[in-house]
Amino acid sequence: MFYFIAKFALYLQGTIDFHPLENIALALFLLLPLRSRLLAAIKIVIAVPAAAWLLHYDSFLPPLDRLWAQMNQLMHFEWGYLFELAGRFFSFQALLGLFAVGIGLLPAQSLFTCIGTGHGGDAVFQSAIRPDSACDCRSGHG
């Protein structure tokens, strides 16, 4: 969920483009309910590279084959210069904002997870006060 919120924030900033069909396809793939732990693990192994590829596809960066073709030249750059280049591509304010959104989503995710079990916001309040009393939605106790 954070991935798509972050991408939407980057799109609103004009940092990346947005291809709706591909993003919806990834979201639907991630929403597939799987009971088997093995299949869920395989889904994550597939989803992480797919999400990274889709983020690059939505970005305004040059194609990856161009990067691989120039990898030998990039390996000769100094670390200081590479950090300077990274600073040109990634805004510190944007990264800080995405971090704040991610931190803000943690209680909301706990709230929505626990609402389905009937624990609601009370479990979020308790977990904020006493982390050992967090809602264990799988067992139905909290």
C-alpha positions as CSV (number, residue, x, y, z in Angstrom):
1,M,0.0,0.0,0.0
2,F,2.8,2.4,0.9
3,Y,4.4,1.7,-2.6
4,F,1.3,3.0,-4.4
5,I,0.9,6.0,-2.0
6,A,4.5,6.9,-2.5
7,K,4.2,6.6,-6.3
8,F,1.1,8.8,-6.2
9,A,2.9,11.4,-4.2
10,L,5.8,11.4,-6.6
11,Y,3.4,11.6,-9.5
12,L,1.7,14.7,-8.0
13,Q,5.1,16.3,-7.6
14,G,5.8,15.6,-11.3
15,T,8.8,13.4,-10.4
16,I,7.5,10.4,-12.2
17,D,4.8,9.6,-14.8
18,F,2.0,7.1,-14.1
19,H,0.9,4.2,-16.3
20,P,-2.5,3.2,-14.9
21,L,-2.9,-0.1,-16.7
22,E,0.4,-1.5,-15.4
23,N,-0.1,-0.2,-11.9
24,I,-3.6,-1.6,-11.6
25,A,-2.3,-5.0,-12.9
26,L,0.4,-5.0,-10.1
27,A,-2.2,-3.9,-7.5
28,L,-4.5,-6.7,-8.5
29,F,-1.7,-9.2,-8.4
30,L,-0.8,-8.0,-4.9
31,L,-4.4,-8.4,-3.8
32,L,-4.6,-12.0,-4.8
33,P,-5.6,-14.0,-1.7
34,L,-3.3,-16.9,-1.2
35,R,-3.7,-19.4,1.7
36,S,-0.4,-21.2,1.1
37,R,2.7,-19.7,2.7
38,L,4.8,-21.0,-0.1
39,L,2.6,-19.3,-2.8
40,A,2.5,-16.1,-0.7
41,A,6.3,-16.1,-0.6
42,I,6.5,-16.7,-4.3
43,K,4.1,-13.8,-4.8
44,I,6.5,-11.5,-2.9
45,V,9.5,-12.7,-4.8
46,I,7.7,-11.9,-8.0
47,A,6.2,-8.6,-6.8
48,V,9.3,-6.9,-5.5
49,P,11.2,-6.9,-8.9
50,A,8.0,-6.2,-10.7
51,A,7.4,-3.2,-8.5
52,A,11.0,-2.0,-9.0
53,W,10.7,-2.4,-12.7
54,L,7.4,-0.6,-12.8
55,L,8.8,2.3,-10.7
56,H,11.6,2.6,-13.2
57,Y,9.1,2.4,-16.1
58,D,7.1,5.2,-14.5
59,S,10.2,7.3,-14.0
60,F,11.8,9.7,-16.4
61,L,15.1,7.8,-16.2
62,P,16.8,6.4,-19.3
63,P,16.1,2.7,-20.2
64,L,18.0,0.1,-18.2
65,D,19.8,-1.4,-21.2
66,R,21.5,2.0,-21.7
67,L,22.6,1.9,-18.0
68,W,24.0,-1.7,-18.4
69,A,25.8,-0.6,-21.6
70,Q,27.6,2.1,-19.7
71,M,28.2,0.2,-16.5
72,N,31.9,-0.2,-17.1
73,Q,32.3,3.6,-17.3
74,L,30.1,4.1,-14.1
75,M,32.3,1.8,-12.1
76,H,35.2,4.3,-12.5
77,F,33.3,7.2,-10.8
78,E,34.3,8.2,-7.3
79,W,31.8,7.7,-4.4
80,G,31.5,11.4,-3.8
81,Y,30.4,12.1,-7.4
82,L,27.9,9.2,-7.3
83,F,26.3,10.7,-4.1
84,E,26.1,14.0,-5.8
85,L,24.4,12.4,-8.8
86,A,22.0,10.6,-6.5
87,G,21.2,14.0,-4.9
88,R,20.2,15.4,-8.3
89,F,17.8,12.5,-8.9
90,F,16.3,12.2,-5.4
91,S,15.0,15.2,-3.6
92,F,15.8,15.2,0.1
93,Q,12.4,16.8,0.8
94,A,10.6,14.1,-1.2
95,L,12.3,11.3,0.6
96,L,11.6,12.9,4.0
97,G,8.0,13.4,3.0
98,L,7.7,9.7,1.9
99,F,9.3,8.6,5.2
100,A,6.8,10.7,7.2
101,V,3.9,9.2,5.2
102,G,5.2,5.7,5.8
103,I,5.5,6.4,9.6
104,G,2.0,7.9,9.5
105,L,0.6,4.8,7.8
106,L,1.8,2.4,10.5
107,P,-1.0,3.2,13.0
108,A,-3.6,3.3,10.2
109,Q,-2.5,-0.1,8.9
110,S,-2.9,-1.5,12.4
111,L,-6.3,0.1,12.8
112,F,-7.6,-1.3,9.5
113,T,-6.2,-4.7,10.2
114,C,-7.7,-4.8,13.7
115,I,-11.1,-3.5,12.6
116,G,-11.7,-6.7,10.7
117,T,-11.3,-8.7,13.9
118,G,-13.6,-6.5,15.9
119,H,-10.8,-4.9,18.0
120,G,-11.0,-1.5,16.2
121,G,-9.1,1.6,17.3
122,D,-8.9,0.3,20.9
123,A,-6.1,-2.1,19.9
124,V,-4.2,0.8,18.1
125,F,-4.5,2.9,21.2
126,Q,-3.3,0.1,23.5
127,S,-0.4,-0.7,21.2
128,A,0.7,2.9,21.2
129,I,0.7,2.9,25.0
130,R,2.0,-0.7,25.5
131,P,3.5,-2.3,22.4
132,D,3.3,-5.8,24.0
133,S,-0.5,-5.5,23.9
134,A,-0.8,-5.0,20.1
135,C,-3.6,-6.7,18.3
136,D,-2.8,-10.2,17.1
137,C,-5.4,-10.4,14.4
138,R,-4.5,-13.9,13.4
139,S,-5.3,-15.4,16.7
140,G,-8.3,-13.1,17.3
141,H,-6.9,-11.9,20.6
142,G,-5.5,-8.6,21.4
